């Protein structure tokens, strides 16, 4: 017997940051979350799974119109087997104001209290609780019932777990507490990167989202296929379902002349396509290093984008560049030893709370002015680590300015 575990599908949510450069992808961009969900249903049918579990955020928020719900209903009709649905922080109970009757094969976990769904013919007990509202500061898993003896117990939970801060905190818990619950498998949602918090008994798994939606959601995306034999979990395996794949293309421009830089860019593109399993690539391109080309690169961005796309075509693939980031600098003409005391003083200031706290507050206020849909794609730091990284980049800019001044 097999079942599928998916989460964070965000049906009909747009991909961020591509409007300016990806005109040929308009139709694919609009429909990629639907195509990924259809691929999930295809996989369920192909593997003849007994049921599907969706651990939160099927929807990105309230529907713009009824087509989102109708698409889900049609796919559930095609699925033709049970689907157990839990609501998360994006599709919490009161956030979906437009309503359609759920398909007969879909069972939604209650938002009022933890609920157990018994599948005695399969030897399965599923335990879960949907979000009633967006803010869930308490550990919902603490109220989940004890495992039912003689059955394979699956906990379904939308949670940030013990994430250090990359994701917003919802229904926080620890792997140790989930392990001690005595269940056989925890089907988690909310973290968009596939993570296995514990292997064996129990398995504690974030499957990640089905489709990367912006430049920070790189790599393979999909679901988890679970095989059960003799009442025990025998195999837990990732299955890629993304339609378009995000990649971070990093090119070292150090000491590169123009032809060498383009050759390096082509090599990076070919390597990324080789890892994409035949999928079109959406990418953020970053150039780093010390190069004499630094002063002219800002005027050559379109050429770099076109060269990357051409390299992809030559390799038999497709590539769209979402953004080009220049992290290059002009060759330093000053001694690094001479600049070291100034560098230490510059970076030490960022560790002084009298300096850092007001700066973070100012940066946070700036981030809040960015429209909400675009915030995940911003690079405005929100914590000490981000501020330190910004300090490193700022110092590179200072060195480049000093080098230009000294060479002039």
N, C-alpha and C positions, 0 to 999 in steps of 0.2 A: 504494500500500500504506500502511496506517495501523497504528499500535499505540497502546495506552493505557499510561500510566505513573501509578501510584497508590502511596500509602504511608500509614503511620500510620492504619490503619483502626480498630484497637482494638475489634474486634468484641465486643459485649455489655458494654462498659464503661459505667458509669452516668454521667449528667450530674451535675455537682456543684452543690450549693447550692440546689436547687429544691424539696426535699421540703416545706418549710414553706409555700410559696405557690402551688405549681402542681398541686394535686390533680387538676384536670380533665385534665391532660396525662399522667397516670400511664402509660397505654398507649403513647402516643407517646414518652415519655421512655425507657421500657423498650426500645423497639424501634428507636429512631432510627438507631443505628449499623448495624443490619441493613437498614433501609430505604435508607440511603445506599449500602450495598454492593450492594443489589439494583439501585439506580439506576445504579451503575457497570456492572453486567452488562447492564442495558438499553441503556446508551450503547454498549457494545462491540458488541452485536448490531445496533443501529441504524446505527452507522458501519461495520459489517462489518470490524472490525479484524482483523489477522492474528494478533495475540497480545496478552496483557496482562502487564505487569510490575508486581509488588508489591515495593517496595523497603524491606521491613521493617515490623515491628509490625502484622502482620495481626491478631494477638491482643493483648489488653491484659496478659495473663499466663496462668497455668495456668487451664484451663477449670474452672468450677464443676461442670459436668456435660457429658455428651457432646452436648448439643443444639447447642452452639456449633460443634463440628466437623461435625455432621450438616447444619447450615444451610449451612456453607461448601461441603460436598460437593454439596448439592443445587443451589447456585448455580453451581458449576463444571460440573455436568451441563447446566444451562441455558445456560451460556456457550458450550459446544460448540466451543472452540478453545483453543490452548495458553495456559497461565498459568505464568509463571516467578516463583517465590516465593523471597524472601530473608528470613532471620530477623534481627531487630534486638534492641535491648536489652530489650524487653518480652517477646518471644516467642523468646528465645535457645534453643538446642537443648535444654538440660537443664531448662528452665523449664516445658515442656509435658509433664507426666507422663502425662496421659491420651492415648491414641493411637488414631487411626483410620488405615486405609490411605489414602494420598493418592489422589484421583481420577486416572484414567489420563491426563488432559490437564494435570496439574499436575507441574511439575518443580521441585524444590527445590535451591538452590545448596548445595554442600558447606560445612560449617563447619570442616573440617580444613585446607583449603588453597583458594586461588583456583581457580575452575573456569570453563572455557569451554564454552558450549553453542553448537553450530553449527546454523544453519538455512540450509543451502546453497541450498535451492530458493527462499528469499526473499532470499538475499544478505546474511544477518545473522550476526554473531557476538556473543553476549552473554557478558560476563565478570563474575563476582561471587563473593563469599564471605559466607556467613551468620555470625552471631555464635555462638560456642560457649558463651559465658558473658556475663553482663551487663557486666562490666568489660572494655573493650577500649581500653586507653590508647594502643596503637600505630596508626600510619597503615596500615590494611589495603591501601589503594590502591597503596602502594609495591611490593607483591608481585604485583599484577595483571600478567598477561602482556602482551607487546607486541601492538599491533593486528595483525590478519590482513589482509594486502594483498588488495585486490580485493573485500572485504566491508565492509559498514557495521558499525562496531564500537560496541557499547553497553556502558558500564560501569554495573553495578548496585551501589550502595553505601549502607549505612546509616551516617551520619556526622554529627557536629556541625560539620564543615568548620572554618571559622575564626570561628564564632559567638563574639561577645564575652562571652557568659556568661548569656544568657537561658535557654539550655537546657544540660542536663548534657553534659559532654564525653565523646564516644565516637568512637573511630576518627578522630581529628582529622586534617585535611589542609587544603591551601590550594587555591583556584581555579587558581593558577598551576601547581601540581604536577599537578592533574587535566588542565589544558589541555595540558601538555607530554607527557602520556601518548600522545597521538596518536589518541584515540578520537573518534568523531563525536558521541556523545551520552552524557551522564552522567545516569543515572536515580537520583537521591538520595532518601533518606528520613531522618526523625528531626526535622527542623525543621517545626513545624506551620503555619507561615506560608508561603504561596507565595513563593518567591524564585528569580529567575533570576540565577545568579552569573556567567554568561557567555553571550553570544548569538553565533550563527554557528557557527564551527568551533573548538571544539566548543560545543554547547549544554550547559550545566551547570544542572540544574533541580531544585529542591525543589518538588513539586506542592502541599505542605501536606497537612493531613489532610482526610478526606472529610466529617467532621461535627465542628463545634466542640463541646467537651465542658464548658466552663466559661466564666465571664464574661470571662476574658482572651483567649479565642479568638474574637474578633469578626470579622465580615465574611464574605464568600463563601468557601466551602470546596468542594473538589472534586479533580479530577485533571487530567492534561495529555494532550491528544490530539496525537500526532505524525504528520505526513504525510511519506512518503518518495516521492520521484520520481526515477527514473533513478539510483538508488543514492545519493541525497543527501537530506538533510533539507530539505524545502521549506517546512514550516509547523509551528510549535509553539504550541498554543492551550490556554488554560484552559477547563475546563467545570465549571460549578457543579453539585454533586450533594447538597448538604446539605439535610436535611429540615426542620430548625429552625435559625434563624439567631440568633446572639448579637449584641447591639449594646450600646454604651455610650451612654446618654442623658445628656447634660450640659445642665443648665438654669441660665442666668444669672439669679439672683434679685436682682441689684443694684437697690436702690431700688424693688422691686416691692411693690405692694399685693397683697392676696389674689387679686382677680379677674385682675390682670395676670400674677401668677405662674402661675395655672392656664391662662391663654391661652398663655403661653410654653411650658408643659409640653405642651399639646395640639399646638403647632406642631412641637416636637421629635419627638413621637410620629409625626405625619404624615410628616415628612421621613424618619425611620428606616424606616417601612413602605414608602415609595416606593422605597427602595434595596434592599429585601429580596426583590425578584423574586417577590412573591406568597407568601413563606414566613411562617409564624408567627414572631414575635420573642420571644426570651428576652433580658432586658435587666437591666443594673445602672443604676439611676437615681442621678445625683449632682447635688445642688444646690450652687451656689457663689455667692459674692458677699456684699456688705454689705447687710443688709436689717433693717428693724424687725420683720419676722416671725421673726427668728432664735430668740427665746425660746420661741415656741409651736410651731415646726416639729416638735420631737421627739414631740409629742402628736398630730400630724396625719399621721403616716406612712401609716396605713391609708387615709385620705382621698386622699392623693396617689397611692397605688397604684391605688385604685379609679378615680380620675379618669383616670389614664393608660390603664387598661384600657378605660374608656368612650370615650376619644378614639380608641383603636384600632378599636373596634367601629363608631364613627361613620364612620371612614375605610375601613371594609370589610375590616379585618384582625383579627388576634389578637395579643395581647401579654400576656406574663407577666413580672412584675418579680421578679427574684431577690433583690435587696437595694436598700435606699435608703441612700445615704451623704449625710450633711449636712456640707458643707464651707462653710457660711455663717458669718457672724459679725455681731454687732451693730454698728451704725454707731459708728465710733471717735469718742469725745468728747475725746480727747487729741490734741495736735499730733503729726503724724508726725515733725517735726523734733526734737521733744523726746524721742521714743522711739528715734530713729536710733542714738545711741551704745549704748543697751542692746541693740538688735537686732544690731548688729555684734558686740558682745561675746558675745551668745548664740550666734550662728551660727559665730563663730570658734572657740568651744570645741569644736564638733563636728569641726573640722579638726585638733585637737590629739590625736595618737595616744594620749596617756596618758588622755584622756577617751574617745575614739572606740573604741579597741580593746576595752576592757572592756565598753563598752555594746553593741558588735556581738556580742561573745561571749555576753552575757546574752540578747540578742534571739535569737541562734541557738539557745541552749538552750531558750528559750521556743518557738521554731518546731518544734524536735524533739519537743516534747510534744504537738503537734497530730497527730491521726491521719493516717497517710501519705496516704490518698485525698483528704484535705481540704487538704493542704499547698499544692498549686498555686494554690488560691484564697485563701490568706492574704495579708495585706498587710504582714507583718513583714519589714522590710528585711534583706537579706543582704550588701549591699555599701555602699561609700561613697556612691554615688549615691542608693541607697534611704534611707540615713541622712540625707542632705541633704534629701531630699523630706520625710522625717518631721520634720526640724528646721523646715522651712517651715510644716508644718501645726501643729507645737507652738507656733511663734511666733504664728501666727494665733490659737491658743487663748489665749495670754498676752495678746495685744492685746485680745481680746474680754473677758477677765476684768478687765483694767485699765479698759477702757471701761465695763463694768458697774459697777465699783467707783466710778469717777469720777462716773457719772451718778446713782448712788444717794446 
